[in-house]
Amino acid sequence: MSDIKAIDKRLHSKLKVKSNPSLIQNKGRHFAPLVVHEFVNACQEFPIVFIKDSSTGQFKSIALLGLVPDENLFFSDEGWSGCYIPQALSLYPFLIHQEDDSDKATLCFDASSSLINEKEGDDLFDEKGQQNEWLIKKGQAVVDYVEKTYANKNFIKLLLEHELLSSQTLSIKLDGQDEYALNGLYAIDEKSLNSLSDENFSILRKTGALPAIYAALISMQNINNLAKRKVAK
């Protein structure tokens, strides 16, 4: 379970953060969060799909990393085996906490992470008690990512307004094995996209949504690449 704490130089002056080449926090997860700004790069390696939170009804965009729950086909103890790293994974164990209806944001970390310790890694603070430059840059990267999540929500809202997301069941057949299905996923509906009126298609073009939409469509061919990775493992 995560233990989120705000970074405090009085309490955390001795803390260090180990390097994380394997992205260990995602070892047993078959997907990673993805924001719209990443779609063009991520589509070359992962299927880009959407999931719906059953409690809130909100949609989130993700990169599929495995074909079954608890399976990450890109994890390796030696290091991440993919060419592209989803930004949400590269920021761990840091995150931003922001109170509702407040502009104030606080840089936090997951104190339960195995990367946090007092013996090995990069110091959070220097000898004068100031944040080290790498931590300042990491904090800026986290803030930048949070801002991108707002743009991602607007992108998904646009997809829903134009009825471009549809429930999908992805059928997978591995060599010498029975066919099985991935359920609970949503994807860009190419037929609905092609059926849009000129006016609505123009709206997508003017808002800059089309590159991400086409990237998501192209990415679906990577289902086969995941299957090949699974067979290879």
C-alpha positions, 0 to 999 in steps of 0.5 A, a space after each residue: 500500500 502506498 504511503 504518500 508523504 509531502 517532502 520536508 527537509 526537516 524530516 527527510 534530510 537523510 533520504 536517498 532515492 535509488 535508480 529505477 531502471 526496471 520500473 519495479 513499481 509496475 512489475 505486476 501491472 498489465 497497463 500504464 497510464 498514458 496522456 494524449 501528448 504521448 500517443 504518437 510516440 507510444 503507438 509504435 510499441 503499445 496498444 493504446 486503449 481506454 478503461 472506465 472507472 466503475 465507481 466514477 464513470 470516468 475514462 482513462 487512457 492507458 498503454 497495454 503492457 500485458 495480455 492478462 492481469 498481473 502481467 507486464 511483458 516489458 518488465 525485466 530485472 535488468 531494466 525496462 525492455 521497451 524503447 518508450 517509457 510512459 511518463 507516469 512510470 518514469 516519475 515514480 516515486 514522486 507525485 503532486 498532491 493538490 487540495 480540491 479547489 486550491 492552486 497550491 500543489 505539494 511535491 510528495 513521494 511514496 514512502 513505502 517504495 523500495 527505492 526510498 532509503 537512507 543508504 543508497 542512491 541520490 540525496 533529496 537534499 544537499 548539505 545546506 538543506 536545499 533540494 538537489 538540482 535533480 529533485 527540482 527537475 523531477 518536481 518540475 517534470 511531475 508538475 508538467 505531467 499533471 498539467 498534461 492530465 488536464 489536457 488528457 481529460 479534455 481529449 477524452 471528453 471530446 471523444 465521448 462528445 463525438 461518440 468515438 469510444 466503443 467497448 472492445 473485446 480483443 481476441 488473442 490466440 497464441 501459438 499452440 494455445 486456445 484463443 482468449 479474450 481481453 474484456 473491459 476495454 474501450 478503443 477509438 471506433 474507426 467506423 464512427 470516426 469516418 462517419 463524422 460530419 464535415 463540421 465535427 471532423 473539422 472540430 477535431 482537426 482544429 483542436 489538434 485531436 486528430 494525430 492522437 486519434 490516428 496514433 491510437 488507431 495505429 497502435 492496435 496492431 501492437 496487440 500482435 507484438 504483445 502476443 509475440 513477447 508473451 510467446 518469447 517469455 
